[in-house]
Amino acid sequence: MSVVWKTVRVVLVLLAVMLVPLGVNAVSRGVPDIAWHQATRNPTGQAPAAAEEPRAVIQVYAAPAFNWRGIFGVHPWIAVKRQGADRWQRYEVTGWSGGRVVRDRMAPDAEWFGARPQLLVDLRGGAEVEALIDRVEAAVESYPYDGRYSIFPGPNSNTFAAWVGRSVPELGLDLPANAIGKNWLPWHSPVARAPSGGGVLISAGGWAALLMAPEEGVELTLLGLSLGVDMTPLDLRLPGVGGVR
């Protein structure tokens, strides 16, 4: 059997394995029978009220995308509150904005069109966290793909969050396996740090990628679907599901 055929078989087996959790997720989630403007976007109580938290705060969230897209992936955003500030600031990239950074469209911890978000990062403190907010906002301003958007393979909302994560590694941002687009890199620059800011990411335009980092573990991406394992703590990284501990 030729090396090429063996490689093709391995790839096909991996894709078949990846489709299993994706199918389970599709059956368990279903598709909401409502329009996007009817879906709830209420605060979830995961972010402190700005007036009641004097410290600086950085939070990163990810929620299942709306409708059928939630079977495959999540939408992330970054929220910050400076010391003594009476309001939050929220940053994200959306398709309807043409890939441009959107600011303060919703509450920092709001449901994403009916889906409760998962809190990925929650840092609170004084001058140290305030300094990190400066760097987060600098990363937001320097996002190199502002105005570009492709739901697959990227750049998209997860590419944006990954950019901020690797720009500010102190966040320790561990985006889930179903954050499609986080492993996207331009063809002319296929190697970078992982979204957590450590390790290494090797990407073929997001169509295929290999990620190895202390925070994320080892993760393989094929056709935008990611499969891997994280040992700290033990966490299976699965397409559609994200992670299973």
C-alpha positions in Angstrom: 0.0 0.0 0.0 1.4 3.4 -1.0 2.3 6.0 1.6 -0.2 8.4 0.0 -3.1 5.9 0.3 -2.1 5.2 4.0 -2.1 8.9 4.7 -5.6 9.3 3.1 -6.9 6.4 5.2 -5.6 8.0 8.4 -7.2 11.3 7.5 -10.5 9.6 6.7 -10.5 7.7 10.0 -9.7 10.9 11.9 -12.6 12.8 10.2 -14.9 9.9 10.9 -14.0 10.0 14.6 -14.5 13.8 14.6 -18.0 13.5 13.1 -19.2 11.3 16.0 -19.2 14.0 18.7 -20.5 16.5 16.1 -23.5 14.3 15.4 -24.2 13.8 19.1 -24.1 17.5 19.6 -26.5 18.1 16.7 -29.0 15.6 18.1 -28.8 16.9 21.7 -28.9 20.6 20.8 -31.5 20.7 18.1 -32.3 24.0 16.2 -34.3 26.7 17.9 -37.5 27.6 16.0 -37.2 31.4 16.5 -35.7 34.2 14.6 -32.5 35.8 15.9 -34.2 39.0 16.9 -36.6 37.0 19.2 -33.8 35.3 21.1 -32.9 36.5 24.6 -29.8 38.5 25.3 -30.2 38.9 29.1 -27.3 39.3 31.6 -26.4 36.0 33.2 -25.0 37.2 36.5 -21.5 36.1 35.8 -20.1 39.6 35.6 -20.2 41.8 38.7 -22.1 45.1 38.5 -19.5 47.8 37.7 -20.7 50.0 40.6 -20.2 47.1 43.1 -16.7 46.0 42.0 -14.1 48.7 42.5 -11.2 46.5 41.2 -10.1 46.2 37.6 -11.7 43.1 35.9 -11.0 41.2 32.7 -13.4 38.5 31.6 -13.5 36.3 28.4 -16.6 34.5 27.4 -17.6 32.0 24.7 -21.2 30.9 23.9 -22.7 28.5 21.3 -23.3 30.4 18.0 -27.0 31.0 17.1 -29.1 28.4 15.4 -27.4 25.6 13.4 -24.0 27.2 13.8 -24.1 26.3 17.5 -23.8 22.7 16.5 -20.3 23.4 15.2 -18.8 26.3 17.1 -18.9 29.1 19.6 -18.7 32.9 19.6 -16.3 34.6 22.0 -15.8 38.1 23.4 -13.7 40.1 25.8 -15.1 42.3 28.5 -13.0 44.7 30.7 -13.7 47.1 33.6 -11.1 49.5 34.8 -10.5 50.3 38.5 -13.3 52.5 39.8 -15.1 52.6 36.5 -18.9 52.6 36.5 -19.2 50.7 33.2 -17.9 47.8 31.3 -16.4 47.7 27.9 -17.0 44.7 25.6 -15.1 43.8 22.4 -15.9 41.2 19.8 -15.9 40.5 16.0 -19.1 39.6 14.2 -20.1 38.6 10.7 -22.8 41.2 10.4 -20.2 43.9 11.2 -18.1 42.7 8.2 -15.5 41.4 10.5 -14.9 44.7 12.2 -14.5 45.0 16.0 -17.8 45.7 17.7 -17.8 47.6 21.0 -20.3 47.5 23.9 -23.2 46.0 21.9 -24.5 43.9 24.9 -23.9 43.4 28.6 -20.5 41.8 29.4 -22.1 38.5 30.4 -25.2 38.6 28.2 -26.7 35.5 26.6 -25.7 35.1 23.1 -29.1 34.9 21.4 -30.5 32.5 23.9 -27.3 30.7 24.8 -25.6 31.1 28.2 -21.9 31.9 27.8 -19.1 30.0 29.4 -16.7 32.1 31.5 -13.2 31.3 30.2 -11.1 34.0 32.0 -11.9 36.0 35.1 -9.1 38.2 36.4 -9.6 40.8 39.1 -7.2 43.1 40.9 -5.5 46.4 41.1 -2.6 47.9 39.1 -1.5 44.6 37.6 -4.9 43.8 36.0 -5.3 47.5 35.0 -2.0 47.2 33.1 -3.3 44.0 31.4 -6.4 46.0 30.3 -4.1 48.5 28.6 -2.5 45.6 26.7 -5.8 44.0 25.9 -7.1 47.2 24.4 -3.8 47.7 22.5 -4.3 44.2 21.0 -7.9 45.1 20.1 -6.7 48.2 18.3 -4.0 46.3 16.5 -6.1 43.4 15.3 -4.7 42.9 11.8 -7.8 41.3 10.2 -10.3 44.0 11.1 -12.8 44.2 8.2 -12.2 40.6 7.1 -14.6 37.8 8.0 -15.1 34.2 7.0 -17.2 31.9 9.1 -14.8 29.1 8.0 -11.9 28.6 8.2 -11.3 32.2 9.3 -10.5 34.9 10.2 -13.6 35.3 12.4 -14.7 36.0 15.9 -12.5 33.2 17.3 -9.5 34.4 15.3 -10.0 37.8 17.1 -10.1 36.2 20.5 -7.0 34.1 19.7 -5.1 37.3 18.6 -5.9 39.0 21.9 -4.9 35.8 23.8 -1.5 35.4 22.2 -0.9 39.2 22.5 -1.6 39.0 26.3 -0.4 35.6 27.4 -1.0 36.5 31.1 -4.7 35.8 30.3 -4.0 32.1 29.9 -6.8 32.0 27.4 -7.8 28.4 26.6 -10.3 28.6 23.8 -12.4 25.4 23.5 -11.8 23.0 20.6 -15.1 24.1 18.9 -13.8 27.7 18.7 -13.6 27.3 14.9 -11.2 29.9 13.5 -8.9 30.1 16.5 -6.3 28.0 14.7 -6.5 30.1 11.6 -3.3 31.8 10.4 -2.6 33.4 7.0 -0.9 31.2 4.5 2.2 33.4 4.4 2.7 33.1 8.2 1.9 29.5 9.2 3.6 29.4 12.6 2.6 31.4 15.7 2.1 30.9 19.4 -1.0 29.1 20.6 -4.0 31.3 21.5 -3.0 30.9 25.2 0.2 32.7 24.4 2.4 29.6 24.9 3.5 26.6 22.9 3.2 26.6 19.1 0.5 26.6 16.5 1.3 25.4 12.9 -1.6 26.1 10.6 -2.3 25.6 6.9 -4.8 28.4 6.5 -7.0 26.9 9.2 -7.9 23.9 7.0 -5.4 21.8 8.9 -3.4 22.7 12.0 -1.4 21.2 14.9 -1.4 23.0 18.3 0.9 22.0 21.2 0.9 24.2 24.3 0.9 23.7 28.1 -2.6 25.4 28.4 -4.4 23.7 25.5 -2.5 20.4 25.3 -2.2 18.7 21.9 -4.9 19.5 19.3 -5.2 18.4 15.7 -7.4 20.4 13.3 -8.8 19.0 10.0 -11.3 20.9 7.8 -11.9 23.3 10.8 -12.7 20.4 13.2 -10.4 20.0 16.2 -9.6 16.9 18.2 -7.1 16.7 21.1 -6.3 16.1 24.7 -5.2 18.4 27.5 -3.5 16.8 30.5 -3.7 19.8 32.9 -6.4 18.9 33.9 -7.4 15.9 31.8 -9.7 17.2 29.2 -10.8 15.7 25.9 -11.1 18.3 23.2 -13.8 17.4 20.8 -15.5 19.0 17.7 -18.8 20.6 18.4 -18.6 19.8 22.1 -15.5 21.8 23.0 -14.2 19.8 26.0 -15.2 16.9 28.2 -13.6 16.4 31.6 
